Amino acid sequence: MWTKGLARSVVTLCLLLSICGNSWCDEEAVAAAAAGVEEVDHQTQSLPTPVSHLCNFTKPLLDPTESEDDGYCICNTHNGQPWGIPVVEINCRNRLLAHVFVPGVVEQLPQGTVRLDLSHRTLTDVPWLAGSSLHYLHLDHNAITTVPDKVFANLSSLLELHLSGNRIEVLTTDALAGLAMLKLLDLSHNRLRAIELNAFSVSIHLERLVLSNNTALGEFFNRTGESDLFLRLGVTTRLSTIELERCNLTDISLTSGAGLERAFLGHNRFQQLTQLPKQLTYLDVSGTPIRSLPPKFLPYLLHLDTLIMQDMPTLTTLEAYSLYGLPRMTYLNLQGSRNLTTIDGHLFGQNVVRNETTDAGLKRLVLAGTSIRTLNDSLQMAFESLRVLDLRGAPLYCDCKLRWLREMRNLTTTGMCVKPSSLRRAPFGLVQPHQYECRSEQSWVYTVFNVILGVLLVVGVGVGIYLIVRAVRPGPQVVLRRVGETSPYARVTIEPNSAENL
């Protein structure tokens, strides 16, 4: 059987050789090759032409009569980079389709489709799709309850899969079969209560995994007794970002994540964090019920650059050496931790500068919305590289204990004084350093004034007493006379037994 390409090649070669006078190809070979071409052409014409149920390519690209209920998706065709090959992007969001996806029946996507958006369509099942060039698939905000095994087997080039906002409860071992090139998987805002063994092992190139807002996952990890996300679930060590916010987790082990750099673990029930990879650069533990940060709270995260601890409901104290061993941290955010009142002067350790191995240092500190009133001057060494300090909403006592902070030249501090009364509502950065005074450091003018005022008060009191005495004492015109026994005003004593003789 002649193939189309081979038959055409033979015909072309024989014609060229015959022109050059070569008898290698006889007339019968040429005739046979030509017949093969015709046979292949006839077979090709007899095959049905693939028709897309999602796109209507017969309509103009800019059709003024197009509406949401025309039965098709919005299909945009343009030249992709860098070779200019035509690619198709299909948007079926909020579109009324005439075609209905049948479970188990594969829907062939148009050639060159790189993006397909099937979000917000109230789908209850994952559609079976086939497209060798599809890179981005959006199935979020539907009503999908299960992910069948090998449903994505015909999407070998898929890079991003969005399944957030559905009702998925269980992720099986073969649910992601065929997605070896997957880099982003979003399963947030589902009802995940179980993840089977090695469910993520097939996605060897996975870089970002989003499992946030699956409140039953905490119970799942506690029930299985295995909190290691990498060893049990088969997550690749190439994973660089993990998001596990609001999952009711009490413990999680990420030490096996050799490539993990960013971890979002906020709004869980952690009391401590000890099983973290040392190469972590970004850590978010906002909203966790941690009351205080004990010494060496984080286990020597030498590469940590950003630490987010916003809205910590019970955090009251940052103890000495709590953040010791974080030489590369440049950003610390404690915004909204209303009960935070105390920051120890040796929070970062005593010899902060000598422990530095690089030029990095804390550049931005956010304490907005906390109950911090003052900062110990022992923090001055740690604040040498600080450029922005946000104290908005904090009840600052702008006295001599904060003068050192105001005198730092390269530091921009935002906040407002609450006390003393003379500086109430004054912006921290507009108050002059000499105005940050304590009562023991009052100027001599105020001291002399207070002494004079005291003397005048004593003199005034003495004069008042003298005038009162003069007013009460009788005047010279009053004559005082002694009352004797013969006086009619003398005292008379009446004895009880002699009362009848009166």
C-alpha positions in Angstrom: 0.0 0.0 0.0 1.4 3.3 -1.1 1.4 6.1 1.4 0.6 9.6 0.2 4.0 11.1 0.9 6.0 8.2 -0.4 4.0 7.9 -3.6 4.4 11.6 -4.4 8.2 11.3 -3.7 8.6 8.3 -6.1 6.7 10.1 -8.8 8.8 13.2 -8.5 12.0 11.3 -8.5 11.2 9.2 -11.5 10.1 12.2 -13.5 13.4 13.9 -12.8 15.4 10.8 -13.7 13.5 10.3 -16.9 14.2 13.9 -17.9 17.9 13.3 -17.3 17.8 10.2 -19.5 18.1 7.6 -16.7 16.2 4.4 -17.3 16.1 3.4 -13.6 12.4 4.2 -13.5 10.3 2.5 -16.1 6.9 3.5 -17.2 5.2 0.8 -15.0 6.9 2.1 -11.8 5.8 5.7 -12.6 2.2 4.5 -13.4 2.1 2.4 -10.1 3.3 5.4 -8.1 0.7 7.7 -9.7 -2.0 5.1 -9.0 -0.8 5.1 -5.4 -1.2 8.9 -5.2 -4.7 8.7 -6.5 -5.6 5.9 -4.1 -4.3 7.9 -1.1 -6.0 11.0 -2.3 -9.3 9.1 -2.6 -8.9 7.6 0.9 -8.1 11.1 2.4 -11.2 12.6 0.8 -13.4 9.8 2.1 -12.3 10.5 5.8 -14.7 12.7 7.7 -13.4 16.2 8.4 -13.0 16.9 12.1 -15.7 19.4 13.3 -15.3 21.3 16.6 -18.4 21.5 18.8 -17.0 24.5 20.7 -16.0 26.8 17.8 -17.7 28.1 14.7 -14.9 29.0 12.4 -17.3 29.8 9.5 -18.3 33.0 11.2 -16.2 36.2 10.9 -13.9 36.9 13.7 -15.6 40.2 14.5 -19.3 39.4 14.0 -21.6 42.2 15.3 -24.5 39.8 15.6 -22.6 37.5 18.0 -24.4 36.8 21.3 -23.9 34.5 24.3 -26.7 32.1 23.1 -25.4 31.3 19.6 -24.4 27.8 20.8 -20.6 28.3 20.5 -17.7 29.6 22.6 -15.5 32.6 21.8 -12.6 31.3 19.8 -9.7 33.6 19.1 -7.0 32.7 16.6 -3.7 34.5 16.5 0.0 33.8 15.7 1.9 32.5 18.6 5.4 33.4 19.6 8.2 32.9 18.6 7.6 31.1 15.3 4.2 32.7 14.4 2.4 29.4 14.4 -1.4 29.9 14.6 -2.9 29.1 18.0 -6.4 29.0 19.3 -7.8 30.3 22.7 -11.3 29.1 23.6 -13.4 30.9 26.2 -16.7 29.1 27.1 -17.3 31.0 30.3 -20.9 32.0 30.7 -21.7 30.8 27.2 -24.9 28.8 26.3 -23.5 25.8 24.3 -25.6 23.6 22.0 -23.1 20.8 22.6 -23.3 18.8 25.8 -20.2 17.0 27.1 -20.9 13.3 27.4 -19.0 11.4 30.2 -16.5 9.0 28.7 -16.8 10.5 25.2 -13.6 12.3 24.1 -14.0 15.8 22.7 -11.4 16.6 20.2 -10.2 20.2 20.4 -9.4 22.3 17.4 -5.8 22.0 16.2 -3.5 24.5 17.9 -5.7 25.1 20.9 -3.5 26.3 23.8 -6.1 27.6 26.3 -9.6 26.4 27.2 -11.8 28.1 29.7 -14.8 26.1 30.9 -15.2 27.8 34.3 -18.6 29.0 35.7 -20.6 26.5 33.7 -22.1 24.4 36.5 -20.4 21.3 35.1 -20.9 18.2 37.3 -18.3 16.0 35.5 -14.9 16.6 34.2 -15.1 16.5 30.3 -12.9 14.1 28.5 -10.8 16.2 26.2 -8.1 15.6 23.6 -5.6 18.2 22.5 -1.9 17.7 22.1 -1.2 21.5 22.2 -3.4 22.4 25.2 -1.4 24.2 27.9 -4.1 25.9 30.1 -7.3 24.3 31.2 -9.8 26.2 33.5 -12.5 24.0 35.1 -12.9 26.2 38.3 -16.2 27.3 39.8 -18.3 24.4 38.7 -20.1 21.6 40.5 -17.6 18.8 39.8 -17.6 16.1 42.5 -15.1 13.6 41.2 -12.1 13.4 39.0 -12.2 10.1 37.1 -9.0 8.1 36.6 -7.0 9.0 33.5 -9.5 11.7 32.4 -6.6 13.9 31.4 -4.6 11.2 29.6 -5.0 12.9 26.2 -3.7 16.3 27.5 0.0 15.5 27.7 1.2 19.1 27.1 -1.0 20.6 29.9 0.9 23.1 32.1 -1.8 24.5 34.3 -5.0 22.9 35.6 -7.5 24.9 37.6 -10.1 23.0 39.6 -10.8 25.4 42.4 -14.3 26.2 43.6 -15.8 22.7 43.0 -17.0 19.9 45.2 -14.2 17.4 44.8 -13.9 15.1 47.9 -11.4 12.4 46.9 -8.3 12.6 44.7 -7.3 9.1 43.5 -3.9 7.8 42.5 -4.6 7.9 38.8 -6.7 11.0 38.6 -3.7 13.0 37.2 -2.4 10.3 34.9 -0.9 11.7 31.8 0.0 15.1 33.2 3.7 14.7 33.5 4.4 18.3 32.2 1.9 19.9 34.7 3.4 22.9 36.6 0.4 24.4 38.4 -2.4 22.5 40.1 -5.1 24.4 41.9 -7.5 22.4 44.0 -8.5 25.1 46.5 -12.0 25.8 47.8 -13.1 22.1 47.4 -14.2 19.5 49.9 -11.1 17.3 49.8 -11.3 14.8 52.7 -8.9 12.2 51.3 -5.9 12.0 48.9 -4.7 8.6 47.9 -1.2 7.4 48.1 1.2 8.9 45.5 -1.6 10.9 43.9 0.8 13.6 42.7 3.7 11.3 41.8 2.9 11.4 38.0 3.4 15.2 37.8 7.1 15.2 38.0 7.4 18.8 36.9 4.9 20.3 39.3 6.1 23.6 40.7 3.0 25.1 42.4 0.4 23.1 44.4 -2.7 25.0 45.8 -4.8 23.1 48.4 -6.1 26.0 50.4 -9.6 26.2 51.9 -10.1 22.4 52.2 -11.1 22.3 55.8 -11.3 18.5 56.0 -7.6 18.0 55.1 -6.5 18.6 58.7 -8.6 15.7 59.9 -7.3 13.6 57.0 -3.6 14.1 57.9 -4.4 13.5 61.6 -6.2 10.3 60.8 -3.5 8.9 58.6 -0.8 9.9 61.1 1.5 10.9 58.2 1.9 14.6 57.7 4.8 14.4 55.2 3.3 15.8 52.0 6.2 14.7 49.9 6.8 11.1 51.0 3.2 10.0 51.3 1.5 11.8 48.5 4.4 11.6 46.0 4.9 15.4 45.6 7.9 16.0 43.5 10.9 17.7 45.1 10.8 20.2 42.2 7.8 21.8 43.9 8.7 25.5 44.7 5.3 26.8 46.1 2.8 25.1 48.4 -0.4 26.7 49.6 -2.2 25.1 52.5 -4.2 28.0 54.1 -7.4 27.3 56.1 -7.1 23.5 56.1 -7.4 23.0 59.9 -3.8 21.6 60.1 -2.2 21.1 63.5 1.1 19.8 62.1 2.7 19.5 58.7 6.1 18.2 57.6 7.8 19.9 54.6 11.4 18.9 55.3 11.5 16.6 52.3 10.8 19.4 49.9 14.3 20.0 48.7 13.2 22.6 46.2 10.4 24.3 48.2 10.9 28.1 48.5 7.4 29.5 49.3 5.0 28.2 51.9 1.5 29.7 52.6 0.4 28.0 55.9 -1.9 30.8 57.3 -5.1 30.4 59.3 -4.4 26.9 60.5 -4.1 25.5 64.1 -0.3 25.4 64.4 1.3 26.0 67.8 4.8 25.6 66.5 6.7 25.1 63.2 9.7 22.9 63.3 9.5 20.8 60.2 10.3 23.3 57.5 13.0 23.1 54.7 16.0 25.2 55.3 16.0 26.7 51.8 12.6 28.4 52.4 12.6 32.0 51.3 8.9 33.0 51.9 6.7 31.9 54.8 3.2 33.0 55.7 1.7 31.8 59.0 -0.9 34.6 59.4 -3.9 33.9 61.6 -2.5 31.0 63.5 -3.2 30.8 67.3 0.4 31.3 68.5 0.5 33.1 71.8 4.2 34.0 71.8 7.3 33.4 69.8 9.8 31.4 72.0 13.6 31.6 71.4 14.6 30.2 68.0 11.0 29.8 66.9 12.0 29.1 63.3 14.6 26.4 62.9 17.5 28.3 61.3 15.9 29.3 58.0 19.1 30.7 56.6 17.5 31.7 53.3 14.3 33.2 54.6 13.6 36.6 53.0 10.0 37.3 53.9 8.0 36.4 57.0 4.3 37.2 57.2 2.4 37.0 60.5 -0.6 39.1 60.0 -3.8 39.0 62.1 -2.4 36.7 64.8 -5.3 36.7 67.3 -3.5 35.6 70.4 0.1 36.7 69.8 1.2 39.0 72.7 5.0 38.8 72.9 8.1 38.4 70.7 10.6 37.0 73.1 14.4 37.4 73.0 16.1 35.4 70.2 12.7 34.5 68.7 13.9 35.4 65.2 17.5 34.5 65.7 19.2 32.7 62.9 17.5 34.5 60.0 20.3 36.5 58.5 18.7 37.2 55.1 15.3 38.3 56.3 14.4 41.7 54.7 10.6 41.9 55.3 8.6 41.2 58.5 4.9 41.9 58.6 2.9 41.7 61.9 0.0 43.9 60.7 -3.3 43.4 62.5 -2.0 41.5 65.5 -4.0 43.5 68.0 -2.8 41.9 71.1 0.9 42.2 70.4 2.3 44.6 73.1 5.9 43.6 73.7 8.9 43.2 71.5 12.1 42.2 73.3 15.1 44.3 72.6 17.1 41.1 71.6 14.5 39.8 69.3 17.1 39.1 66.6 19.9 38.3 69.0 22.5 40.5 70.7 25.3 40.6 68.1 23.1 41.0 65.0 25.7 42.7 62.8 28.5 40.3 63.6 26.3 37.3 62.8 25.6 38.7 59.3 27.3 36.8 56.5 25.9 39.0 53.7 24.9 42.6 53.1 21.2 41.6 53.7 19.3 43.0 56.6 15.8 43.9 57.7 14.5 46.5 55.2 10.8 46.8 56.0 9.0 46.1 59.3 5.2 46.4 59.5 3.6 46.8 63.0 0.5 48.6 61.9 -2.6 47.8 63.9 -0.7 46.3 66.9 -0.7 47.5 70.5 3.0 48.4 70.5 3.6 51.5 72.7 7.3 51.7 72.6 10.4 50.0 71.2 13.5 49.2 73.2 16.7 51.0 72.1 18.4 47.6 72.0 16.8 47.1 68.6 18.9 49.9 67.2 21.6 47.6 65.9 19.0 45.4 64.1 17.4 48.5 62.6 20.6 49.9 61.0 19.5 48.6 57.6 15.8 49.2 58.1 14.3 51.7 55.6 10.5 51.5 56.3 8.8 51.1 59.7 5.0 51.1 59.6 3.4 51.9 63.1 0.0 53.2 61.9 -2.7 52.5 64.3 -0.3 51.7 67.2 -0.8 53.7 70.5 2.7 55.2 70.5 4.1 56.9 73.7 6.3 59.5 72.1 8.6 60.1 75.1 12.4 59.8 75.6 12.3 56.0 75.1 11.4 56.5 71.4 13.9 59.4 70.7 16.5 56.9 69.3 14.0 55.8 66.7 13.2 59.3 65.6 17.0 60.1 65.3 17.6 57.3 62.8 18.4 59.2 59.5 17.7 56.6 56.8 14.5 55.3 58.4 11.0 56.4 57.3 8.5 55.8 60.2 4.8 56.3 59.8 2.5 56.5 62.9 0.8 58.8 65.3 1.5 59.8 68.9 -1.1 59.1 71.5 0.8 60.3 74.6 1.9 62.7 76.1 -1.1 65.0 75.7 1.0 67.7 74.2 1.8 65.5 71.3 -1.5 63.8 70.9 -2.4 63.1 67.2 1.0 64.4 66.1 2.6 62.4 63.2 5.6 60.5 64.5 7.9 61.8 61.7 7.0 65.4 62.2 7.8 65.6 65.9 11.3 67.0 66.5 13.7 64.8 68.5 14.0 67.2 71.3 10.3 66.9 71.9 10.6 63.3 72.8 11.0 63.9 76.6 10.3 62.1 79.8 9.3 63.9 83.0 12.7 63.4 84.5 14.3 65.2 81.6 12.2 68.4 81.7 14.0 71.6 80.8 15.4 73.8 83.7 12.9 76.5 82.6 10.0 74.2 83.5 11.8 73.3 86.8 12.2 77.0 87.8 8.7 77.7 86.8 7.4 74.9 88.9 9.5 76.1 91.9 8.2 79.6 91.6 4.7 78.3 91.2 5.1 76.3 94.3 6.4 79.2 96.3 3.6 81.4 95.2 1.1 78.7 96.1 2.5 78.5 99.6 2.5 82.3 100.1 -1.0 82.4 98.8 -2.2 79.8 101.2 -0.5 81.6 104.1 -2.1 84.9 103.2 -5.5 83.2 103.0 -5.1 81.7 106.4 -4.1 85.0 107.9 -7.1 86.8 106.4 -9.4 84.1 107.8 -7.9 84.4 111.3 -8.3 88.2 111.1 -11.9 87.9 110.0 -12.8 85.5 112.8 -11.0 87.5 115.6 -13.2 90.1 117.4 -12.7 93.8 116.7 -11.5 96.5 119.2 -15.0 97.9 119.8 -16.2 94.7 121.5 -15.9 94.9 125.4 -15.3 91.6 127.2 -16.6 91.4 130.9 -16.0 88.7 133.4 -19.2 87.1 134.9 -18.9 86.8 138.8 -20.9 85.1 141.5 -23.1 88.1 142.1 -23.9 88.6 138.5 -27.5 87.9 137.4 -25.9 85.8 134.6 -24.0 83.6 137.0 -24.5 79.8 136.9 -27.3 78.4 139.1 -27.2 74.9 140.4 -30.5 73.3 141.4 -30.3 70.2 143.6 -33.1 67.6 143.0 -34.1 67.4 146.8 -34.5 71.1 147.1 -36.6 71.6 144.1 -39.8 72.1 146.1 -38.3 75.0 148.0 -38.1 77.1 144.9 
